[in-house]
Amino acid sequence: MNGPHSSLVSSSDPIASPVDVSRRWFVRDCGVALGAIALRDLLLSGDSARATAADSDAPKSARRDPLAPRAPHSPPKAKRVVFLFMAGAPSHLELFDYKPELARLDGSLPPAELLEGYRAAFINPNSRLLGPRFKFARHGQCGAEISELLPHLASIVDDLTIVKGMTTDAFNHAPAQILMNTGSQQFGRPSFGAWTTYGLGSETRDLPAFVVLNSGTKGPSGGNANWGSGFLPTVYQGVPFRTAGDPVLALSNPPGVDERSQRTTLDAINRLNDLRRDVTGDPEIATRINAFEMAYRMQVSVPELMDVRNEPQHILDLYGAEPSKASFANNCLLARRLLERGVRFVQLFHEAWDQHGNLRKDLAKNCKDTDQACAALVKDLKQRGLLEDTLVIWGGEFGRTPMVQGGGDDGRDHHPNAFTMWLAGGGLKPGLTLGRSDDLGFNVVEDRVHVHDLHATLLHLLGFDHTRLTFRSQGRDFRLTDVHGTIVQKMLA
């Protein structure tokens, strides 16, 4: 029996309607169930009770509307999130983590003791070391070292929290992406965005609470699982918007259906769904009602949202965005517009960073496509007063090896032991560089931050105790951090 998903009336039950249930039948056939309910209530009493943001004390309207705004466990530092996911895994060694010793040892074999027990995705671990391919310089008052490939990001380093001590458990794309986005390498768990909307609800009635935008050469390897709701009600999953053509398919009315007839039909369907929901308590019926109503309102809100021609020219220039042209830059501008309109969680996927070869050329192109827009988003949120309570997250699923892949000295393999992410906004310490990898960028040696620790910290900034934001499924309480995770206090302002 899975959380609120379980139907209260089985389709095989001879009792067709609750009004046909007699007291004699109820006492005779449901005594064991009543005992189980009482036992469960006793087991969950006191401090061991499962605490969630949407508890039984919530207003009735909030319980009936799964996306009604809700208060977290404590006052939050941030109330919205934009996650710039660089799928494919950018090379930390070319962008953020300069290693003079790796440059000096370019072309030599790595120390044998470094490779003990190490598993690589494709290469023979005993491959030659590859020094950084681009120059670095220090920037801002904080003195952060940034690659020459990221001149726009270098201009805002004093607003960033750079985490060089990231580690993960997976070294192939799909499981690592799913781990970064759901806290587990297994399919079927709720995404970070879904947990956020489950806990906080939404501040808009005209747009989805969680929106996904894709760019790059293909979609992410982990697919829809990266923004899925898992065992949470599906109302909390991400809704992909297309950036070319109709943003949402089948959103327009078919020929012959006007607004009045659509509204009449929708009201009738909603009344029937309401009646069924009152009988079964199935949260998926609330999801269906919400989806119908959302689609109706989106017919007006989405076209206006997606038309960036209304933006001033200096804003388009800031992002490098071109109206009617699909790009990462346009997606960053759309992300700001979505956040302004009350969308709780926006996630951008740019799948282009898997440089097993063509490292110099492809990495330069990827940075050209993304650097200006990432920096512009931070600047734009800041000048509008939104950055102070918005979490901006940038990063991929893992890092890249210090060893070369391929015969042309122009590629790196997957590497889970050390990589870099940066963040900005609500509750984070700006101008901070946290963590350090060894002289070859192979292992984290100072201030290690596992993916679970990152999730615990992000939920803390959103006002949640990560051990208490839970959902019961398959007989146990699940959470984003599972049984792991420690808040990284050094990242907090």
N, C-alpha and C positions, 0 to 999 in steps of 0.2 A: 504494500500500500504506500503510495508515493505522495507525501505532503497533501496539499489541497487538491491534487489531481483526481483522487479516488471518487468515483461516483457513489452516491448514497443509496441509489436504487439500482440493483442489477437488472439488466435486460431480461435475464432468465427467471426473475422473481415472479411467482404467480400473483403477487400483490401488484396490481397495475397502477394504483394510485394511493397516496398517503391517506386519503379519506376512508379507504377500505380497511385500514389497520385497526383491529380491536385491541383493547387493553389486555384481554386474555391472551391473544396471539403474541402481543409484544412481550409480556412477562414470561410466557412459556418459551419462546424461541430466541429471545435476545438477552436472557439472563447472563450468559457467559460474556457476551459483548459488553454489557454494562459493567461487569466486574473488571474486564480488561481496561475499559475507559477509566474507571476509578483508580486502578493500579497505576496506569500511565500518569494520571494527574498527581498521584502521590510521588512518583519517581521524578517528575519534572518540577516539583514544588521547590521553593526556596532558591538558593543561589545556583542550583543545577538546572533551573528552568531555561529552556531555549529562549534567548532574547533576540528579537529582530527589531528593525526600525519600524515595521508595520505590525505592531502588537495588538492585542485584543482591546486595548484602551483607545485605539484610534477611533475617530469619528466614524459613524456608520457610512457616511458618504464616501469617506476615504477607503473603507473596506470594500464598498461596492464598485468604486472606480480604482482599478489597479494602478493607474498612473497619477492619482491625486498626489500633490506635493506632501512629503512627510519629513519630519524632523529626524536627524540622526541621533546617535547616542549622546553626543556632546557637541557644543558649538563648533561648526566647521570653519576651517581656514579657506577652503575652496568649495564652490558649489556647482562647478561645471568642469568638464574635461575635454581637451582635444589631444588625441594621440596620433602623432605623425610616425607611422610604422614603416620603417625602411626595410621591406621584406627582401630576403636574399642575403642579408648580413653585410653591412658596410665594414671595410677594413679599418679597425681602430688604429692600426700601425701607420696608415697613410693620412688619417684625418685628425686624431686627437692625442695619440700616445707615442710621442717621438722617442726613439731609442738610439742614442749615439753608439752604444755598444753593438747593437744589431747592424748598424751601418758599417762599423769597423770590421765585423765578422762576416760581412756579405760574401757569399760563395763558399764558406766553410761549413763543416758538418756540426750539428748541435751537440752539446755535451751528452754523453751516453746516459748519465744519471738523470738528465732532464726527461728522458723518454721512457723511463721505467713505468710500465703499466698504462702507458698512453695509447689510446685508440684514435685513429684518424678516420675520416669518412672515406677518403679515396687514396691519398698519397701514402707512400712508404714514409713513416715518421722520420726515418733516418735520411731525409733529403736535405739538400744544402739550404743554408739560411739565406733569406732574401732581405736585404736592407730596405729601409723606407725609400719610396720612389719619388717623394716630393719634399719640398722644403717646409720648415716650420718657423714661426716667429711668435714672440710673446705680445699679448694685446691687453688693453684696458688697464685699469688701476689694479685689478687682481693679478695681472701678469700671466693669464692662462695661455698655454702653448696651443696654437691652432695652425692647421695646414694652410698652405697657400691656396689650396682648392676652395677654401671657405672664407673669402674676404668679407662677405656680408655678415656671416655669423660672428666673425672676429670683431665686428663693430658693436656687438651687443653682449660680449662675454661678461660684463659686469652685472647683467641681469640673469645670468645662467647659473645653474647648479650642475656641474660636470662630474659625472660619476665614472671614474676610471677603473673601479674595482668590481665591475659586474661579472657574475658567473652564472652558468646554467648547467643543466644535467643532460641535455640532448645535443647531438652533433649532426642531425639531419634536419632538413628544413621543416617538414610538416610537423613532426613532434615538437621541435623547438619553438615554432610559431604558436602552436596550440598551448604549450607550457607558458610562454610569455603572455598569452592573452586569456588563458583560463586557469592557470595554476596547476595544470595536469597535462601529461603527455597523452592521455587517453581522450578519445573523442567522447562527446556527450556531456561535458561539464559546461556550466554557464561561463560566459565570457566576462571580463572585467567590466565592460560596458553594461552587460545585463545585470550584474550584481549592483552596479551603481544606480541604475534606474529602478531596480527592485527595492533598493534601500531608500532612495530619495524621491522617487516619482518624477514627474515632469512639471516644468513651468510653462509649457505651451499646450494648448488644446488644438492647434492648427497644424502641427508638424509632429513627426515621430519623436519620441524621447531620445532615441539613439539612431544616428544616421551614419552610414558608411559611404565613403567615396574612394574610388579606385583609379589609379593611373599606372604608368610604367609599361613594361613589355607584355605582362600577363597578370593574371590574378595571383593572390598569395597561394603558396603550396598547401597550406592548411585549409583552404577553402572557406566555406560558410561557417565552419566550426569556430573560426576566429572571432566571429561576432554573434554566435548563436546563443540561445537561452538555456540549452541543456535541459535539465529537469525543472527549471523554473517555468512558470507560465510563459507562453510564447509572446505575450504582449511586451516582454522585456528584451527581445532580441533586436539586433541592429537591422535597420532597413536600408538596403543599398539604393543610392540614387545614381542614375546614369548621367554622365556628363556630356553626352552627345545624343541628339534626338530627344524624344520624350523622357524626362527624368525618371518617371515611374510609368511602367507599361500599363495599359488598360485603365488609365486614370480618367480619360475623357468619356463622356456619355456616348453610347452608340446612336446612330441616326434614328430619329423618331422619339427619343426620350428627352423630355425637357426637364427643367429643374423641379417643377411642381410635381410631376409624376414620379420623379426619382425620390423626392422627399416623402411623398405619401407611401411609396413602396418600402422605403427604408424604415419609416415609423412602424409600419405593420410588422415587418420582420423583427424589429427590435422588441416589440411587445411580445411576440411569440418566444423570442430568445430569453426575455426577462422571466416569462412564466416557467420556462424549462430550467433556468438557472435557479429559481427559487425552490424547485423540486430537488434538483441534484446537487447544487452547490459547486458545480464544476467550474473552475476558474477559466477554462478555455472558452466557455460561453461568454464570459466578460471580455476576453480577448477578441472574440468574434464581433461582439457589439462595438467594441472600441475601434476595431479595424474598419468596419463599415462607416462609422461616424468620421473617423480620421480621413478615410479616402474621400468622403463627401467634402470635408473642409479643405483638403489638400488641392482640390480642383481649382481653388482660388489662391491659396497661399503658396503653392509650389511654383507656378509660373512666375509670380512676382519675385520669389526668392532667387530663382535661377537666373534671372535677367540681370546680369552684372553691368549692363550698359548704363544703369542708373547711377553707378558709382562715379565720383569725380575723377577726372583724368589723372590727377596726382596720386590717387589711391591705386588706380590701375597700374600706373608707372612704378609705384612703390613695390607692388607684388610682381611686376612683370607679366600681368594678366592681359589676355586678349579676349574680349567678348566673343562668344560663339566658337571658341577654339578650345577643345578639351586639353587640359594640361594640369600638372601638379600645382602650378601657380594659381590657376582658376579655382582649383579645389581648396587651396588655403584661403582664398578670398571668400569662397562659399562657406568655409568653416566658420569664419568670423561672423558672417551674416546669419548662419544657423544659431550660433551661440547668442547673438544679440536678440534673437527671436525666442529664446527660452529653451532651446534644445539642450538637454542635459549632457549628452556625450556624443562627440563627433570623432570618428576615426578615419584617418586617411591611410590607405595602403599604396605604397609605391614599390612595386616588385621589379627591381632592376639591378640589385646589388650583389649578385652571385658571381664574383669575378674569379673563377678558376683559371681564366686566361684573359688576355686583353685588359689587364689591370690598369695600366696607365690611361689608355684611351677611354675605356668605359667608366672608370671612376671619375675622370675629368668631366665626361658628359653628364653623369648622374649629378654631380655637384653643381654643374651649370644649370641643370633642370630644377634643382631643389633649393639651393643655398639662399638665393635672394628671397624666395617666397617664405621660407621658414623664418628668416630674420624679420621679414616684413610683418608676418603674423604676430610675432612678439611685440614689435614696435607699435603696430596698429591697436592691439589689445591694450597696451600700456597707455597710449595717448587717449583712448576712450574710457579709461578707468576700469577696464574689465580684467586686466592681468592680475590685479591684487586678489581676486577671488576665482581665478581660473587656473587649472593645472594644464600646462603644456608639456608634453612628453615626446621625446625624439629618440628613436633607436630601432635596432633590428633584433633578430632572434639569438645571435651569437656573434663572435668575432671571426678573425681570420688567422691562419697559422703564421708564425715567423718563418716557417720553411716554405720553399718555393713549390709550386705545382706546375707541371708542364716543362717542356724543354726550352722554352724561350725566355726564362727568367721574368715571366710576366703574369703570374697568377698565384693565388693563395687558396688553401683548402679551408674547410669549416673548422672552427676552434671554439669550444665551449668554456675553456678555463679562464679566459680574461677578455673583456670587451668594454666598450664605453657607451654610455647614454648621457643625454643632457635633458634637463628639465628647467622649467621656469614658472613663476607665478605663486599662487596662494599658499602661504605658509612655508615656502622653501627659502633657504639661505642663499641670497644672490652673491655672485662673485666667488663661489666656493668650488674648488676642485678637490674631490674626495676620492681616496683610494690610490693605490700604486701597484703596478705590475712589476715583475722582475726586469732585469736589464735586457731581456730578449722579448718582453711582452708576452710571455708564455703563461705564467701563473700569477695570480694576485698574491701579493705579499703584505699588503697593508689595507685595512678597512674594506674587507671583502663584503660585497652586497649580492646575495643570491636573489634570484627572481622572486622567491617567496618573501624575502625581506623588503624588496621594492613594493610588492603588493600591499604588505602590512602597513608600510609607510604612507602609501597613496590613500588607502582607506582611512588611516588616521587623519590625514589632512582633510578628507571629506566628512570627518566627524564620527567615524565608526571605530569601534573596537573590533578588530578583524576576527577575534575569537568568538564574537557574539552575533555577527551578521551571518546567519546560518539559514539553511533550508533542509527539512527532513525529507529524505528520499531513500528508498530501499532499506529502511530500518535504522538509518543513522543520520546524524546532522552533518551536512556538508557545508564547507565554506571555501572562499576563494583561495585561502592559504593552506587549506586542508589541515594537517597537524603541524605545520611549520610556521616560520615567519617571525621576525623580530623587527620592531620599528627602528629605523636608522636615525637616532636622535641627532647625529651630526649634520644631517641634511636639513633640519628644521630651523627656521628663523627664530 
